[in-house]
Structures are given as structure tokens and as C-alpha cells.
């Protein structure tokens, strides 16, 4: 790791050499990743996991014996005393209230993606963060990749010529069991509470966030327009196969073509389309390939850990890698998806099912070629004339800032 790691290890607590007092809310799902990471940081003396909260108790031995276990954040905050950092890795619809409670407790906050489920909640959270003066890191882990700096440098050097567009392509497989794992999976809302668990806002949200970051689109002011075309092959409320077309304020097109109804899972990527070449960033692998008339090159980069970066920010003031305010552009995309018409069902004649029972997964016929064309041509599925694409793109009215 780089400077952020070194700073966190040396003095991220309340005083030099003091471990930061950390609480984790949500120990299942992606919370297990945070448990492993906190175990590593605790062994290095950077943190002390003081307490965890989850209505479903952790598995035996999953948390250190010294960490108290609580059913919820309220109980944890009442019992734990002063905390330096609260990590929230819970269902999307709980992010806003838990994040606000953590900031009210005067702790730094690590909030898993997506930050919250509506632009209104995002604005409330931004106001609370500003009032508290605390750092809020959003869990877009790919933004810690050192490849992003290399991309900035190759663009500045004109290695691929003038940047003409960016596409994000994601094709994963998710089976029926994926949508049965929790009551909020695949939901747009539950009892009037926004969830927005769509392909672009949760499983492949990193593709969208990474493309936006590469484009220099961080805040809400950096986005000029968002169009959505949402579909579903599964029997769910939310979209599982979609195109999101974004234009930045300077006019750069970004097209995100995404599905979790592919025949096989492939590493997602962000492609930079230049006048003299292309660069492809496989963000889950931190791998960057560049192709120009001079040839092809490829390199794999390191990555800074976002928890360590937040600890370093607290200790020394280094900039946050994935700050709350810098997720504003992503939140406009989420709001466009949230307020879009219901996803159109894909005609079953164009869907095949592979596997049995809960292991069965939907495959949209020809989806791989469709995603590639959508990204290359900056076109939606209906504009490509696909036989199952019955919707027209919906334009989102960006609120005045």
C-alpha cells in the first residue's frame, strides 16, 4: 500500500500510536469482508474492533472475543462510548438512518455502496456530514486502484488521443437463489421505503462509479444528462439488464451496458474510447490494457484500502478516496433509475434458463453482443433494434443545484 496505508498504521487513533475504536454494523454479506479487513488492521495495531451490531448474530468465532455484540446500532452506541469510526454494511434501505445516527455519535463513517436509496436522502446525509465535520467514505473499492492515476497520466499525455467516450460493460450471472437471499433483493421499494436494488445501483454499481470517476464526474454539478432503459428477465421489481447513458457537463458520453443475465460471468470493464486508441480497465483486477497503433500493453496495479484511507484522513487530513460528496454524480444515476418507469419484462421467447431449482439463472439471448454494441455505439437496446427491447430511453430531469 501507499501513503494512506502507512499513515493509518502509524497514527489513526485518538492519539499517535493509539488504535482507532471501530464499530461494524452488519456482519453478514459484505460485512464479512470488513470483518476480515478489520482483523488485519487490528493485528497491525491500527484499529480495535470494539463492537458489532446485527439483528442476526455473527457466526461463532467470526468476531474477536473482545468485541461486544448488539442487535442494533442504537444499542451499540449506548453501550460502546466514544467511537472513532463506524462502518455500515447493511441493506440499502437502512443506510440513511444508520449513517445519520453514526454521524450524530461524532464518529467517522464508512458507508457501503450505494450510499443511500434516493437523492433526497443523499442531500440530507451531505448536510449532516457537513454539520458534523466528520469524514464519510463510500465503499466504491475500485476507486482506490492505482490504475486510475495511470489513466489520468495516459490521458494527459495523449497516449490514446482525444478521449471521445467511455463505456462500462458488466455481464454477470445471478441465479434464483440470489433473489431469495433477503427480502429486499431485487426490490425497488419495501412498504414505501426506497431500496433501488437494480443492476446499475447495486451489483454492478462499481462499473458506473468507476466510469464516472475516470470521466472526472464526481459531484452532481458534473452531470448534464442521464437516460435510462431498464429491463428484467427475472421475476423481480428492479432491473437486471439495462443501459444507462450519461453525458457529463463538458459533453463526454458515458454508456453503461449491464446485465446479471449473461451466459457466464466475465470481469467487468470500463473502456476509454480515444481518437488514437483505447484503454480498458478491468476494475475488479486493477488491470489496465492500452491499445494504439504502436501496439498493446497491459499492467496490473496495486490498490489502496478505503478503510485505511479513511483512518489516514482522520489522522492526517489526507483526501478521502471515495468521499460522500464525490458520489453525487453516481447518486444522480441512482435517482434516474429510482424515478424511471418500471423495468420492462423481457419476452420469455428471448430468455433461456440454465440450471435447476434455485441454481437456475436467466440468460438473455445475444446479450453479450448487445452489451458490446451498446457501449461501442453509445446506444440503448431499443436504438439497436433488439427484438425484446420495447422501451424507449427515459430522460431524467436533473434537479437545479
C-alpha positions as CSV (number, residue, x, y, z in Angstrom):
1,X,0.0,0.0,0.0
2,X,1.0,3.6,-0.3
3,X,1.0,6.7,1.9
4,X,-2.6,6.2,3.1
5,X,-1.7,2.8,4.5
6,X,1.4,4.0,6.2
7,X,-0.4,6.9,7.8
8,X,-3.2,4.7,9.0
9,X,-0.8,2.2,10.6
10,X,1.2,4.9,12.4
11,X,-1.5,7.0,14.0
12,X,-5.1,6.6,13.0
13,X,-6.5,6.6,16.5
14,X,-7.2,9.2,19.1
15,X,-3.5,9.9,19.6
16,X,-0.3,8.8,17.9
17,X,0.1,5.1,18.4
18,X,-3.4,4.6,19.7
19,X,-5.7,2.2,17.8
20,X,-8.9,3.7,16.4
21,X,-12.0,2.4,18.2
22,X,-14.2,0.9,15.4
23,X,-17.7,-0.5,15.3
24,X,-19.1,-2.6,12.4
25,X,-22.8,-2.6,11.6
26,X,-23.7,-5.6,9.5
27,X,-21.6,-8.7,9.9
28,X,-23.1,-10.8,7.2
29,X,-22.9,-10.5,3.4
30,X,-20.2,-7.9,2.5
31,X,-19.8,-7.3,6.3
32,X,-17.7,-10.5,6.3
33,X,-15.2,-8.7,4.1
34,X,-15.0,-5.9,6.6
35,X,-14.5,-8.4,9.5
36,X,-11.5,-9.9,7.7
37,X,-10.1,-6.5,6.9
38,X,-10.6,-5.2,10.5
39,X,-8.9,-8.4,11.7
40,X,-5.9,-7.5,9.6
41,X,-5.9,-3.9,10.7
42,X,-6.3,-4.9,14.3
43,X,-3.3,-7.2,14.1
44,X,-1.3,-4.2,12.7
45,X,-2.3,-2.1,15.7
46,X,-4.3,0.4,13.6
47,X,-7.8,-0.4,15.0
48,X,-9.6,-2.0,17.8
49,X,-13.0,-3.6,16.8
50,X,-15.0,-2.5,19.9
51,X,-18.4,-3.8,18.9
52,X,-20.6,-5.1,16.1
53,X,-24.3,-4.8,15.5
54,X,-26.6,-7.1,13.6
55,X,-30.1,-8.5,14.3
56,X,-28.8,-11.8,13.1
57,X,-25.9,-12.8,15.5
58,X,-22.5,-13.4,13.9
59,X,-21.3,-17.0,13.4
60,X,-19.3,-18.3,16.4
61,X,-15.7,-17.1,16.2
62,X,-16.5,-14.5,13.5
63,X,-15.7,-11.5,15.7
64,X,-12.9,-11.1,18.3
65,X,-13.9,-12.1,21.8
66,X,-13.2,-8.6,23.0
67,X,-15.9,-7.1,20.6
68,X,-19.3,-6.7,22.1
69,X,-22.3,-7.9,20.1
70,X,-25.5,-5.9,19.8
71,X,-28.8,-6.4,17.9
72,X,-28.8,-2.8,16.5
73,X,-26.8,0.4,16.2
74,X,-28.8,2.2,18.9
75,X,-27.9,-0.4,21.5
76,X,-24.3,-0.4,20.3
77,X,-24.0,3.4,20.6
78,X,-25.5,3.4,24.1
79,X,-23.0,0.8,25.3
80,X,-19.8,1.5,23.4
81,X,-19.0,5.0,24.5
82,X,-16.8,7.2,22.2
83,X,-16.1,5.6,18.8
84,X,-13.6,6.8,16.2
85,X,-15.2,5.0,13.2
86,X,-18.4,3.3,12.3
87,X,-18.6,1.0,9.3
88,X,-22.1,0.4,7.9
89,X,-22.5,-2.7,5.7
90,X,-26.3,-3.3,5.8
91,X,-29.2,-3.5,3.4
92,X,-29.6,-0.4,1.1
93,X,-32.8,0.9,2.7
94,X,-31.1,1.1,6.1
95,X,-28.2,3.2,5.0
96,X,-29.7,6.6,5.6
97,X,-30.9,6.2,9.2
98,X,-27.8,4.3,10.3
99,X,-25.4,6.8,8.6
100,X,-27.2,9.7,10.3
101,X,-27.0,8.0,13.7
102,X,-23.3,7.3,13.2
103,X,-22.6,11.0,12.4
104,X,-24.7,12.1,15.3
105,X,-22.4,10.0,17.5
106,X,-19.5,12.1,16.3
107,X,-17.7,9.2,14.5
108,X,-16.1,9.0,11.1
109,X,-18.3,6.9,8.8
110,X,-17.6,4.2,6.2
111,X,-20.8,3.6,4.3
112,X,-21.1,0.8,1.8
113,X,-22.4,1.4,-1.7
114,X,-24.8,2.7,-2.9
115,X,-24.6,5.5,-0.3
116,X,-28.4,5.8,0.1
117,X,-31.5,5.0,-1.9
118,X,-32.6,8.5,-3.0
119,X,-31.2,11.9,-3.9
120,X,-33.3,13.4,-1.1
121,X,-31.6,11.1,1.5
122,X,-28.2,11.9,-0.1
123,X,-28.8,15.6,0.4
124,X,-29.8,15.1,4.0
125,X,-26.7,13.0,4.6
126,X,-24.4,15.6,3.0
127,X,-25.9,18.3,5.3
128,X,-25.4,16.1,8.3
129,X,-21.8,15.3,7.3
130,X,-21.0,19.0,6.9
131,X,-22.5,19.8,10.3
132,X,-20.6,17.0,12.0
133,X,-17.3,17.8,10.3
134,X,-16.6,14.1,10.1
135,X,-15.3,12.2,7.1
136,X,-17.7,10.0,5.1
137,X,-16.1,7.3,2.9
138,X,-18.3,5.4,0.4
139,X,-17.5,1.8,-0.4
140,X,-16.6,2.0,-4.0
141,X,-13.4,0.0,-3.6
142,X,-12.3,0.2,-7.2
143,X,-11.7,4.0,-6.7
144,X,-8.7,3.0,-4.6
145,X,-6.9,1.4,-7.6
146,X,-3.6,2.9,-8.6
147,X,-4.6,2.3,-12.2
148,X,-6.8,5.5,-12.0
149,X,-3.7,7.6,-11.6
150,X,-2.1,5.8,-14.6
151,X,-5.3,6.5,-16.6
152,X,-5.1,10.2,-15.7
153,X,-1.4,10.3,-16.9
154,X,-2.1,8.5,-20.2
155,X,-5.0,10.9,-21.0
156,X,-2.8,13.9,-20.2
157,X,-0.1,12.5,-22.4
158,X,-2.4,11.9,-25.3
159,X,-1.5,8.3,-25.4
160,X,-4.9,7.3,-26.9
161,X,-5.5,10.7,-28.5
162,X,-8.5,12.7,-27.6
163,X,-11.0,11.0,-25.2
164,X,-14.2,10.7,-27.2
165,X,-16.3,8.5,-24.9
166,X,-16.4,6.0,-22.1
167,X,-18.3,2.7,-21.8
168,X,-18.8,0.4,-18.8
169,X,-19.7,-3.2,-19.6
170,X,-20.7,-5.7,-17.0
171,X,-22.1,-9.2,-17.6
172,X,-22.6,-11.4,-14.6
173,X,-24.6,-14.4,-13.6
174,X,-27.1,-14.3,-10.7
175,X,-29.4,-17.2,-10.0
176,X,-32.8,-17.5,-8.4
177,X,-31.2,-18.0,-5.0
178,X,-29.6,-14.6,-5.3
179,X,-33.1,-13.0,-5.3
180,X,-34.2,-15.2,-2.4
181,X,-31.3,-14.3,-0.1
182,X,-33.1,-11.4,1.5
183,X,-36.5,-9.7,1.4
184,X,-35.0,-6.6,-0.2
185,X,-33.2,-8.4,-3.1
186,X,-34.5,-7.2,-6.4
187,X,-36.9,-4.6,-4.9
188,X,-37.5,-1.1,-5.9
189,X,-39.1,-0.4,-2.5
190,X,-40.4,-2.1,0.6
191,X,-43.6,-0.7,2.2
192,X,-42.9,2.7,0.6
193,X,-39.2,2.8,1.6
194,X,-36.9,3.1,-1.4
195,X,-34.4,0.2,-2.0
196,X,-33.4,0.5,-5.7
197,X,-31.7,-2.8,-5.9
198,X,-31.1,-2.7,-9.7
199,X,-28.1,-4.0,-11.7
200,X,-26.6,-0.5,-12.1
201,X,-27.2,0.6,-8.5
202,X,-26.0,-2.4,-6.6
203,X,-24.3,-5.5,-8.1
204,X,-22.6,-3.5,-10.9
205,X,-22.6,-0.1,-9.3
206,X,-18.8,-0.1,-9.3
207,X,-18.8,-0.1,-13.1
208,X,-20.9,3.0,-13.1
209,X,-18.9,4.7,-10.3
210,X,-15.6,3.9,-11.9
211,X,-16.6,5.2,-15.3
212,X,-17.8,8.4,-13.7
213,X,-14.6,8.9,-11.8
214,X,-12.5,8.3,-15.0
215,X,-14.6,10.9,-16.7
216,X,-14.0,13.4,-14.0
217,X,-17.6,13.3,-12.9
218,X,-17.7,13.4,-9.2
219,X,-20.4,15.8,-8.0
220,X,-24.0,16.4,-9.1
221,X,-22.7,19.5,-11.0
222,X,-20.6,17.4,-13.2
223,X,-23.6,15.7,-14.9
224,X,-25.6,17.3,-17.8
225,X,-28.0,14.4,-18.6
226,X,-28.9,10.8,-17.7
227,X,-31.1,8.5,-19.7
228,X,-32.2,5.0,-18.7
229,X,-33.5,2.0,-20.4
230,X,-34.4,-0.7,-17.9
231,X,-35.4,-4.4,-18.4
232,X,-35.8,-7.5,-16.4
233,X,-35.7,-11.2,-17.3
234,X,-36.2,-12.3,-13.7
235,X,-39.5,-12.1,-11.9
236,X,-38.4,-9.1,-9.8
237,X,-39.3,-5.4,-9.4
238,X,-36.0,-3.9,-10.3
239,X,-33.9,-4.0,-13.5
240,X,-31.4,-6.8,-14.2
241,X,-30.4,-5.8,-17.8
242,X,-30.1,-2.1,-18.5
243,X,-28.4,0.7,-20.4
244,X,-27.6,4.0,-18.6
245,X,-26.5,6.8,-20.9
246,X,-24.8,9.8,-19.2
247,X,-23.4,13.0,-20.6
248,X,-21.0,15.0,-18.5
249,X,-21.2,18.8,-18.2
250,X,-18.3,19.1,-20.7
251,X,-20.2,16.8,-23.1
252,X,-18.4,13.5,-22.7
253,X,-20.7,10.5,-23.3
254,X,-20.6,7.6,-20.8
255,X,-22.7,4.5,-21.6
256,X,-23.1,1.7,-19.0
257,X,-24.4,-1.5,-20.5
258,X,-25.0,-4.0,-17.7
259,X,-26.7,-7.4,-17.1
260,X,-26.7,-10.1,-14.5
261,X,-28.4,-12.4,-17.1
262,X,-25.3,-13.4,-19.0
263,X,-24.4,-17.0,-20.0
264,X,-21.3,-16.7,-17.9
265,X,-19.7,-14.2,-15.5
266,X,-17.0,-12.1,-17.1
267,X,-14.8,-9.5,-15.4
268,X,-16.5,-6.1,-15.9
269,X,-14.6,-3.3,-17.5
270,X,-14.5,0.4,-18.3
271,X,-13.3,1.2,-21.9
272,X,-11.9,4.6,-22.8
273,X,-12.5,5.3,-26.4
274,X,-9.8,7.6,-27.8
275,X,-9.2,9.1,-31.2
276,X,-5.9,7.2,-31.4
277,X,-6.5,4.1,-29.4
278,X,-8.4,2.5,-26.5
279,X,-7.7,1.8,-22.8
280,X,-9.6,-0.9,-21.0
281,X,-9.7,-1.0,-17.2
282,X,-10.8,-4.3,-15.6
283,X,-11.5,-2.7,-12.2
284,X,-12.0,-5.9,-10.2
285,X,-8.5,-6.9,-11.1
286,X,-6.8,-3.5,-11.2
287,X,-5.7,-4.4,-14.7
288,X,-5.2,-1.8,-17.4
289,X,-4.6,-2.6,-21.1
290,X,-3.8,0.0,-23.7
291,X,-4.0,-0.5,-27.5
292,X,-2.8,2.0,-30.0
293,X,-1.1,1.9,-33.4
294,X,2.2,1.4,-31.6
295,X,0.9,-1.9,-30.1
296,X,-0.7,-3.3,-27.0
297,X,0.5,-3.2,-23.4
298,X,-1.0,-4.4,-20.1
299,X,-0.2,-3.8,-16.5
300,X,-1.8,-4.8,-13.1
301,X,-1.7,-2.2,-10.4
302,X,-2.0,-2.1,-6.6
303,X,-4.9,-0.7,-4.6
304,X,-5.3,1.5,-1.5
305,X,-7.7,0.1,1.1
306,X,-10.6,2.5,1.7
307,X,-10.8,1.9,5.5
308,X,-7.1,2.7,5.8
309,X,-7.6,5.8,3.7
310,X,-10.4,7.0,6.0
311,X,-8.2,6.4,9.1
312,X,-5.4,8.4,7.5
313,X,-7.9,11.1,6.6
314,X,-8.9,11.3,10.2
315,X,-5.3,11.3,11.5
316,X,-3.6,13.5,9.0
317,X,-6.2,15.1,6.8
318,X,-5.3,13.3,3.5
319,X,-8.1,13.5,1.0
320,X,-10.7,10.8,1.0
321,X,-10.5,8.4,-2.0
322,X,-14.3,7.9,-2.3
323,X,-15.9,10.8,-0.4
324,X,-19.7,11.3,0.1
325,X,-19.7,14.5,-2.0
326,X,-17.8,12.8,-4.8
327,X,-20.6,10.2,-5.0
328,X,-23.0,12.9,-6.1
329,X,-22.7,12.1,-9.8
330,X,-23.4,8.4,-9.0
331,X,-26.4,9.4,-6.9
332,X,-27.9,11.3,-9.9
333,X,-27.7,8.0,-11.8
334,X,-29.4,6.1,-8.9
335,X,-32.1,8.8,-8.8
336,X,-32.7,8.4,-12.5
337,X,-33.1,4.7,-12.1
338,X,-35.3,5.2,-9.0
339,X,-37.7,7.5,-10.8
340,X,-37.7,5.8,-14.2
341,X,-40.7,3.8,-15.4
342,X,-40.9,0.2,-14.2
343,X,-38.4,-2.1,-15.9
344,X,-39.9,-3.8,-19.0
345,X,-40.2,-7.6,-18.8
346,X,-38.1,-9.3,-21.5
347,X,-40.2,-11.5,-23.6
348,X,-39.6,-15.1,-22.4
349,X,-39.1,-16.1,-26.0
350,X,-35.7,-14.3,-25.8
351,X,-34.7,-15.7,-22.4
352,X,-33.4,-19.2,-21.7
353,X,-32.9,-20.7,-18.3
354,X,-29.8,-22.7,-17.4
355,X,-29.6,-24.9,-14.3
356,X,-32.2,-26.3,-12.0
357,X,-34.2,-25.0,-9.0
358,X,-32.7,-22.1,-7.1
359,X,-29.5,-22.6,-9.1
360,X,-31.2,-21.7,-12.3
361,X,-30.3,-18.4,-13.9
362,X,-31.8,-16.4,-16.8
363,X,-29.8,-15.8,-19.9
364,X,-30.9,-13.1,-22.3
365,X,-30.4,-14.3,-25.9
366,X,-27.5,-12.5,-27.5
367,X,-26.9,-10.2,-24.5
368,X,-23.1,-10.3,-24.8
369,X,-23.1,-8.8,-28.4
370,X,-25.8,-6.4,-27.3
371,X,-23.8,-5.0,-24.4
372,X,-20.7,-4.6,-26.6
373,X,-22.6,-2.8,-29.3
374,X,-24.4,-0.5,-26.8
375,X,-21.1,0.6,-25.3
376,X,-19.3,1.0,-28.6
377,X,-22.1,2.9,-30.3
378,X,-23.4,4.7,-27.2
379,X,-26.9,3.3,-28.0
380,X,-29.7,1.8,-25.9
381,X,-31.1,-1.6,-26.6
382,X,-34.2,-0.2,-28.4
383,X,-32.0,2.1,-30.6
384,X,-30.0,-1.1,-31.6
385,X,-33.3,-2.6,-32.7
386,X,-33.1,-5.7,-30.4
387,X,-36.3,-7.8,-30.7
388,X,-37.0,-7.7,-27.0
389,X,-36.3,-4.0,-26.5
390,X,-39.8,-2.5,-26.3
391,X,-39.0,0.6,-24.2
392,X,-37.7,4.0,-25.3
393,X,-34.9,5.6,-23.2
394,X,-36.3,7.7,-20.3
395,X,-34.7,11.1,-19.7
396,X,-34.1,12.1,-16.1
397,X,-34.8,15.8,-15.2
398,X,-31.7,16.8,-13.3
399,X,-32.7,19.0,-10.3
400,X,-31.4,22.5,-10.3
401,X,-28.5,22.9,-7.9
